Amino acid sequence: MISSDNSRVRHPKFTKATGIEFSKTLRKRINSHFKEKGISKHANKSMVAKTILMLSLFFVPLITIGLGLIESTFLLFALYIVSGIGMAGIGMGIMHDAIHGSYSKNRKINKLLGYTFNLIGANATVWQIQHNQLHHTYTNIEDADDDLNAPFFLRFSPHAKKYWSHQFQHIYIWIFYCLSTISWVTTKDFVRIKRYHGMGFLKGKNEFRNALIEMVGWKLFYYSYALIIPLIVAPQAWWVVLLAFLGMHAVTGLLISTVFQVAHIIPSAEFPLPDENGIIAGDWYTHQFATTSNFSPKSRLFSWLIGGLNYQIEHHLLPNVCHIHYKDISKIVVDTAEEFGMPYYSKKTFASAIWSHTKMLKQLGTA
């Protein structure tokens, strides 16, 4: 739960000692990189191709199912699963950049592509608060980073209350990761938007009301084309279609949850707390290095498929740069980090990152 200690928990502050010089140096080098290459820091042709691919992977199977042409149960499940992969691709590789404003220098294009998140059942307004404002600003800070705000049976921070069941969370966590997006699009967005309103967000005239109405409309639209129409027109029994739909979300939930979690919930990551004055020791840039880890940095294909989220350090430091460039600028980040004495954590493979995350979950359940 979000603590009631607003001054300390919701808005902790960072010292600025070394961070200013590091930031100036890094941004100067990054800007020089793009200037020398003669390219934009925003999307390129590869990014546009990915956008078309991921949208097609998501919508073409659902349109095919919605036409009532699929008589094979196996093919029904296969199409929903392909759609789930596309859904994950939209979440990680399109809307993520768009809502950060890094997809295009044109704000209207970013806003339009940000709505792809609404198309897949989630909500861009809630995500912008949860991810851009809370997670990116207060990474791994208990009660401030909303990504750590888990239900009682999961413990993502050493400062969270521990229950007996947590000793097994490294085993059962994967079930809940599979359920994460169906929970997200069905109930979690409503819980979060109400909480964020209470925290002081969406306070403009009718802003909360309008956001809530818009959310309900988008979710009704999503459930209509992704589930209701297939239930009506598909020749299979209703429970078969429902299971296939849930299978789609299981794939999406597992992919997205794992990719995001292995970058922060790991043994090497720190979970600092503010002091009695609401101050986090150290500057914000050092904090990002201390709480974040990359993984599988040598795989261009893997990075392309997951929206560059294996370069979480680069993303946290430079969220205004499209992820398609992360691999190319990572050497600049590594060299600058070494020059300023910043830690730079990176796992060689995705599998080793998952293993590290599993170890951390076990540690959080027993320590």
MARTIDO-123677 format. One record per residue (C-alpha): residue number from 1; x, y, z. Coordinates in Angstrom, 2 decimals. Example, Ala and Ser with C-alpha at 12.3 -4.5 7.8 and 13.67 -1.06 7.14 Angstrom:
BEGIN
MARPA 1 12.30 -4.50 7.80
MARPA 2 13.67 -1.06 7.14
This chain:
BEGIN
MARPA 1 0.00 0.00 0.00
MARPA 2 1.04 3.62 -0.48
MARPA 3 2.15 5.10 2.81
MARPA 4 0.34 8.08 4.27
MARPA 5 3.67 9.80 4.93
MARPA 6 3.40 11.94 1.82
MARPA 7 6.45 14.17 2.37
MARPA 8 8.86 11.30 2.81
MARPA 9 7.49 8.50 0.70
MARPA 10 5.65 9.93 -2.27
MARPA 11 8.16 12.58 -3.22
MARPA 12 11.64 11.67 -1.98
MARPA 13 14.46 13.92 -3.13
MARPA 14 17.93 13.12 -4.42
MARPA 15 21.17 14.98 -3.83
MARPA 16 22.70 16.42 -6.99
MARPA 17 26.42 16.19 -6.19
MARPA 18 27.93 14.18 -9.06
MARPA 19 24.82 13.67 -11.11
MARPA 20 24.86 17.06 -12.82
MARPA 21 28.31 16.64 -14.35
MARPA 22 27.60 13.05 -15.32
MARPA 23 24.34 14.05 -16.97
MARPA 24 25.92 16.92 -18.89
MARPA 25 28.75 14.71 -20.11
MARPA 26 26.54 11.81 -21.11
MARPA 27 23.97 13.93 -22.95
MARPA 28 26.70 15.85 -24.76
MARPA 29 28.24 12.59 -25.98
MARPA 30 24.87 11.11 -26.94
MARPA 31 23.91 14.25 -28.87
MARPA 32 27.29 14.19 -30.63
MARPA 33 26.72 10.54 -31.57
MARPA 34 23.43 11.31 -33.34
MARPA 35 24.82 14.45 -34.94
MARPA 36 27.90 12.66 -36.30
MARPA 37 25.76 9.78 -37.62
MARPA 38 23.30 12.23 -39.11
MARPA 39 20.34 10.34 -37.65
MARPA 40 17.41 11.15 -35.41
MARPA 41 17.18 9.90 -31.83
MARPA 42 13.60 8.90 -32.64
MARPA 43 12.19 5.99 -34.64
MARPA 44 13.81 4.79 -37.86
MARPA 45 12.64 2.45 -40.66
MARPA 46 13.34 -0.60 -38.51
MARPA 47 11.10 0.79 -35.79
MARPA 48 8.32 1.49 -38.28
MARPA 49 8.63 -2.07 -39.63
MARPA 50 8.38 -3.40 -36.08
MARPA 51 5.29 -1.30 -35.44
MARPA 52 3.55 -2.76 -38.50
MARPA 53 4.65 -6.28 -37.57
MARPA 54 3.50 -6.16 -33.95
MARPA 55 0.17 -4.56 -34.78
MARPA 56 -0.36 -7.22 -37.47
MARPA 57 0.59 -10.05 -35.11
MARPA 58 -2.01 -8.81 -32.67
MARPA 59 -4.91 -7.83 -34.92
MARPA 60 -4.77 -10.27 -37.87
MARPA 61 -5.33 -13.39 -35.70
MARPA 62 -8.17 -11.69 -33.79
MARPA 63 -9.82 -10.51 -36.99
MARPA 64 -9.54 -14.04 -38.39
MARPA 65 -11.12 -15.47 -35.24
MARPA 66 -13.79 -12.75 -35.23
MARPA 67 -14.89 -13.71 -38.74
MARPA 68 -15.90 -17.13 -37.41
MARPA 69 -13.73 -18.98 -39.92
MARPA 70 -11.70 -21.08 -37.45
MARPA 71 -13.16 -24.50 -36.85
MARPA 72 -10.02 -26.14 -35.46
MARPA 73 -9.59 -25.76 -31.69
MARPA 74 -5.83 -26.09 -32.06
MARPA 75 -5.76 -23.29 -34.61
MARPA 76 -7.98 -21.15 -32.38
MARPA 77 -5.49 -21.45 -29.52
MARPA 78 -2.56 -20.91 -31.89
MARPA 79 -4.06 -17.69 -33.26
MARPA 80 -4.81 -16.34 -29.80
MARPA 81 -1.24 -17.13 -28.69
MARPA 82 0.22 -15.37 -31.75
MARPA 83 -2.01 -12.43 -30.86
MARPA 84 -0.58 -12.56 -27.34
MARPA 85 2.94 -12.25 -28.74
MARPA 86 1.77 -9.27 -30.76
MARPA 87 0.17 -7.77 -27.66
MARPA 88 3.46 -8.05 -25.79
MARPA 89 5.22 -6.51 -28.77
MARPA 90 2.85 -3.55 -28.78
MARPA 91 3.35 -3.05 -25.06
MARPA 92 7.13 -3.31 -25.09
MARPA 93 7.96 -2.01 -28.53
MARPA 94 5.39 0.62 -29.55
MARPA 95 3.39 2.22 -26.76
MARPA 96 6.35 2.21 -24.37
MARPA 97 8.36 4.54 -26.61
MARPA 98 5.32 6.54 -27.64
MARPA 99 4.25 7.38 -24.08
MARPA 100 7.83 8.31 -23.22
MARPA 101 7.74 10.66 -26.21
MARPA 102 10.70 8.93 -27.83
MARPA 103 8.95 7.32 -30.81
MARPA 104 8.63 10.59 -32.72
MARPA 105 9.48 14.26 -32.31
MARPA 106 5.85 14.88 -33.24
MARPA 107 3.73 14.83 -30.09
MARPA 108 0.57 13.97 -31.99
MARPA 109 2.18 10.81 -33.38
MARPA 110 3.36 9.83 -29.90
MARPA 111 -0.12 10.40 -28.50
MARPA 112 -1.73 8.42 -31.32
MARPA 113 0.62 5.45 -30.92
MARPA 114 0.24 5.67 -27.15
MARPA 115 -3.40 4.76 -27.70
MARPA 116 -2.27 1.34 -28.94
MARPA 117 -2.02 0.57 -25.22
MARPA 118 -5.74 1.31 -24.87
MARPA 119 -6.41 -0.87 -27.90
MARPA 120 -4.93 -3.88 -26.12
MARPA 121 -7.09 -3.31 -23.04
MARPA 122 -4.79 -1.32 -20.77
MARPA 123 -4.74 2.44 -20.20
MARPA 124 -2.18 4.98 -21.38
MARPA 125 -3.07 7.57 -18.72
MARPA 126 -2.56 5.17 -15.83
MARPA 127 0.65 3.81 -17.38
MARPA 128 2.09 7.28 -17.80
MARPA 129 1.68 7.92 -14.07
MARPA 130 2.75 4.47 -12.90
MARPA 131 5.71 4.04 -15.21
MARPA 132 6.98 7.43 -16.37
MARPA 133 6.40 9.39 -13.18
MARPA 134 6.59 6.88 -10.33
MARPA 135 8.79 4.02 -11.53
MARPA 136 11.33 6.04 -13.51
MARPA 137 11.67 8.74 -10.87
MARPA 138 11.72 6.54 -7.77
MARPA 139 13.08 3.22 -9.04
MARPA 140 13.09 0.53 -6.31
MARPA 141 12.08 2.96 -3.55
MARPA 142 9.47 1.34 -1.32
MARPA 143 6.07 3.08 -1.40
MARPA 144 7.19 5.50 -4.12
MARPA 145 7.92 3.14 -7.04
MARPA 146 4.48 1.68 -7.73
MARPA 147 6.03 -1.33 -9.49
MARPA 148 6.91 -2.60 -5.99
MARPA 149 3.31 -2.25 -4.84
MARPA 150 2.41 -5.94 -5.04
MARPA 151 -0.48 -7.93 -3.52
MARPA 152 0.23 -9.41 -0.08
MARPA 153 1.29 -12.81 -1.46
MARPA 154 4.19 -11.26 -3.42
MARPA 155 7.18 -9.44 -1.95
MARPA 156 9.36 -7.40 -4.30
MARPA 157 11.20 -5.29 -1.75
MARPA 158 13.22 -6.15 1.39
MARPA 159 11.31 -3.34 3.13
MARPA 160 7.87 -4.82 2.44
MARPA 161 6.05 -6.82 5.09
MARPA 162 6.96 -10.50 4.94
MARPA 163 4.45 -13.34 5.16
MARPA 164 4.94 -17.07 5.57
MARPA 165 3.86 -17.75 2.00
MARPA 166 6.67 -15.63 0.56
MARPA 167 9.16 -18.45 1.04
MARPA 168 7.46 -20.14 -1.93
MARPA 169 6.97 -17.08 -4.14
MARPA 170 9.89 -17.97 -6.40
MARPA 171 7.87 -21.07 -7.33
MARPA 172 4.35 -19.70 -7.72
MARPA 173 5.31 -16.27 -9.07
MARPA 174 5.18 -17.55 -12.66
MARPA 175 1.48 -18.34 -12.35
MARPA 176 0.78 -14.78 -11.27
MARPA 177 2.96 -13.38 -14.04
MARPA 178 0.77 -15.31 -16.47
MARPA 179 -2.31 -13.75 -14.86
MARPA 180 -0.86 -10.25 -14.67
MARPA 181 -2.25 -8.73 -17.88
MARPA 182 -5.75 -10.18 -17.55
MARPA 183 -5.83 -8.71 -14.05
MARPA 184 -4.34 -5.49 -15.42
MARPA 185 -6.96 -4.89 -18.12
MARPA 186 -9.86 -6.07 -15.96
MARPA 187 -9.39 -4.56 -12.50
MARPA 188 -5.91 -3.18 -11.80
MARPA 189 -6.24 -0.05 -13.93
MARPA 190 -9.38 0.93 -12.00
MARPA 191 -7.64 0.37 -8.65
MARPA 192 -4.64 2.41 -9.76
MARPA 193 -6.51 5.34 -11.25
MARPA 194 -8.49 5.73 -8.04
MARPA 195 -5.30 5.57 -5.96
MARPA 196 -3.47 8.02 -8.21
MARPA 197 -6.37 10.44 -7.96
MARPA 198 -6.05 10.23 -4.18
MARPA 199 -2.32 10.90 -4.49
MARPA 200 -2.93 14.19 -6.27
MARPA 201 -2.86 13.14 -9.91
MARPA 202 -5.73 13.88 -12.33
MARPA 203 -6.88 16.86 -10.26
MARPA 204 -7.93 19.14 -13.13
MARPA 205 -11.58 20.01 -13.67
MARPA 206 -13.41 16.77 -14.53
MARPA 207 -10.03 15.19 -15.37
MARPA 208 -10.53 12.12 -13.19
MARPA 209 -14.13 11.65 -14.32
MARPA 210 -13.22 11.98 -18.00
MARPA 211 -10.25 9.63 -17.64
MARPA 212 -12.49 7.05 -15.94
MARPA 213 -15.19 7.29 -18.61
MARPA 214 -12.58 7.00 -21.34
MARPA 215 -11.07 3.96 -19.60
MARPA 216 -14.41 2.18 -19.41
MARPA 217 -15.08 2.89 -23.08
MARPA 218 -11.72 1.56 -24.26
MARPA 219 -12.02 -1.58 -22.14
MARPA 220 -15.51 -2.33 -23.41
MARPA 221 -14.20 -1.91 -26.94
MARPA 222 -11.26 -4.26 -26.24
MARPA 223 -13.36 -6.98 -24.66
MARPA 224 -15.92 -6.68 -27.46
MARPA 225 -13.53 -7.49 -30.31
MARPA 226 -11.10 -9.74 -28.40
MARPA 227 -13.60 -11.93 -26.56
MARPA 228 -17.32 -11.16 -26.97
MARPA 229 -17.43 -11.35 -30.79
MARPA 230 -15.37 -14.59 -30.84
MARPA 231 -17.72 -16.06 -28.20
MARPA 232 -20.66 -15.29 -30.48
MARPA 233 -19.28 -16.30 -33.87
MARPA 234 -16.68 -18.99 -33.18
MARPA 235 -17.97 -22.55 -33.71
MARPA 236 -16.21 -23.80 -30.56
MARPA 237 -17.86 -23.99 -27.14
MARPA 238 -17.79 -20.77 -25.11
MARPA 239 -15.42 -22.21 -22.54
MARPA 240 -12.94 -23.21 -25.27
MARPA 241 -12.88 -19.65 -26.63
MARPA 242 -12.52 -18.28 -23.10
MARPA 243 -9.58 -20.61 -22.38
MARPA 244 -7.91 -19.58 -25.64
MARPA 245 -8.40 -15.90 -24.74
MARPA 246 -6.87 -16.51 -21.31
MARPA 247 -4.02 -18.37 -23.02
MARPA 248 -3.31 -15.22 -25.03
MARPA 249 -3.05 -13.22 -21.82
MARPA 250 -0.92 -15.89 -20.16
MARPA 251 1.66 -15.53 -22.93
MARPA 252 1.55 -11.74 -22.81
MARPA 253 1.67 -11.56 -19.03
MARPA 254 4.59 -13.94 -18.71
MARPA 255 6.61 -12.16 -21.40
MARPA 256 6.03 -8.62 -20.17
MARPA 257 6.33 -9.36 -16.45
MARPA 258 9.54 -11.32 -16.83
MARPA 259 11.23 -8.77 -19.11
MARPA 260 10.44 -5.84 -16.80
MARPA 261 11.08 -7.60 -13.49
MARPA 262 14.51 -9.10 -14.22
MARPA 263 15.94 -5.59 -14.65
MARPA 264 15.22 -4.44 -11.09
MARPA 265 14.26 -7.30 -8.75
MARPA 266 17.68 -8.93 -8.58
MARPA 267 20.37 -9.44 -5.91
MARPA 268 22.68 -6.72 -7.26
MARPA 269 19.95 -4.04 -7.20
MARPA 270 19.65 -1.67 -4.25
MARPA 271 16.41 -0.74 -2.51
MARPA 272 17.26 2.53 -0.76
MARPA 273 14.95 4.39 1.60
MARPA 274 14.73 8.14 2.20
MARPA 275 15.87 9.54 5.53
MARPA 276 13.62 11.36 7.96
MARPA 277 13.81 14.44 5.75
MARPA 278 12.75 12.54 2.64
MARPA 279 16.25 12.55 1.13
MARPA 280 17.75 9.62 -0.77
MARPA 281 21.50 9.37 -0.26
MARPA 282 23.23 10.01 -3.57
MARPA 283 22.14 11.61 -6.81
MARPA 284 19.41 10.38 -9.15
MARPA 285 21.81 9.13 -11.85
MARPA 286 23.84 7.00 -9.43
MARPA 287 20.52 5.70 -8.11
MARPA 288 19.49 4.50 -11.57
MARPA 289 22.73 2.54 -11.99
MARPA 290 22.40 1.06 -8.51
MARPA 291 18.83 -0.16 -9.01
MARPA 292 18.92 -1.35 -12.62
MARPA 293 20.57 -4.08 -14.67
MARPA 294 20.84 -4.91 -18.37
MARPA 295 20.71 -8.42 -19.80
MARPA 296 21.53 -10.19 -23.05
MARPA 297 23.31 -7.14 -24.52
MARPA 298 24.80 -8.92 -27.54
MARPA 299 21.57 -10.15 -29.08
MARPA 300 20.27 -7.62 -31.60
MARPA 301 17.26 -9.77 -32.55
MARPA 302 16.21 -10.32 -28.94
MARPA 303 16.62 -6.62 -28.20
MARPA 304 14.57 -5.73 -31.28
MARPA 305 11.77 -8.10 -30.29
MARPA 306 11.45 -6.90 -26.66
MARPA 307 11.64 -3.19 -27.37
MARPA 308 15.23 -2.70 -26.23
MARPA 309 14.24 -3.43 -22.64
MARPA 310 17.36 -5.52 -22.17
MARPA 311 19.10 -2.12 -22.13
MARPA 312 17.26 -0.91 -19.06
MARPA 313 20.12 1.29 -17.88
MARPA 314 20.17 3.21 -21.15
MARPA 315 16.39 3.43 -21.07
MARPA 316 16.27 4.83 -17.53
MARPA 317 18.97 7.38 -18.24
MARPA 318 17.72 8.37 -21.70
MARPA 319 13.97 7.65 -21.94
MARPA 320 13.65 10.33 -24.63
MARPA 321 15.78 8.23 -27.02
MARPA 322 13.96 5.56 -29.05
MARPA 323 14.94 2.08 -27.93
MARPA 324 16.01 1.12 -31.45
MARPA 325 19.26 3.03 -30.75
MARPA 326 20.09 1.61 -27.31
MARPA 327 22.60 -0.98 -28.44
MARPA 328 24.54 1.58 -30.48
MARPA 329 24.73 4.11 -27.65
MARPA 330 25.38 1.59 -24.87
MARPA 331 29.17 1.82 -25.34
MARPA 332 28.96 5.56 -24.68
MARPA 333 26.96 4.91 -21.51
MARPA 334 29.40 2.22 -20.33
MARPA 335 32.46 4.42 -20.90
MARPA 336 30.88 7.45 -19.24
MARPA 337 29.71 5.37 -16.28
MARPA 338 33.24 3.99 -15.81
MARPA 339 34.70 7.50 -16.03
MARPA 340 32.39 8.75 -13.26
MARPA 341 32.69 5.62 -11.11
MARPA 342 29.12 4.44 -11.66
MARPA 343 28.25 0.74 -11.30
MARPA 344 27.06 -0.89 -14.52
MARPA 345 25.30 -4.22 -14.01
MARPA 346 24.60 -6.54 -16.92
MARPA 347 23.77 -10.23 -17.28
MARPA 348 25.11 -12.02 -20.35
MARPA 349 21.87 -13.82 -21.19
MARPA 350 18.16 -13.52 -20.56
MARPA 351 18.25 -16.95 -18.91
MARPA 352 20.87 -15.81 -16.40
MARPA 353 18.78 -12.71 -15.68
MARPA 354 15.72 -14.89 -15.00
MARPA 355 17.81 -17.08 -12.71
MARPA 356 19.06 -14.02 -10.86
MARPA 357 15.49 -12.75 -10.50
MARPA 358 14.39 -16.14 -9.17
MARPA 359 17.19 -16.09 -6.59
MARPA 360 16.14 -12.64 -5.48
MARPA 361 12.52 -13.71 -5.10
MARPA 362 13.65 -16.64 -2.96
MARPA 363 15.89 -14.35 -0.92
MARPA 364 13.04 -11.91 -0.36
MARPA 365 10.87 -14.80 0.81
MARPA 366 13.32 -16.14 3.36
MARPA 367 15.60 -13.31 4.51
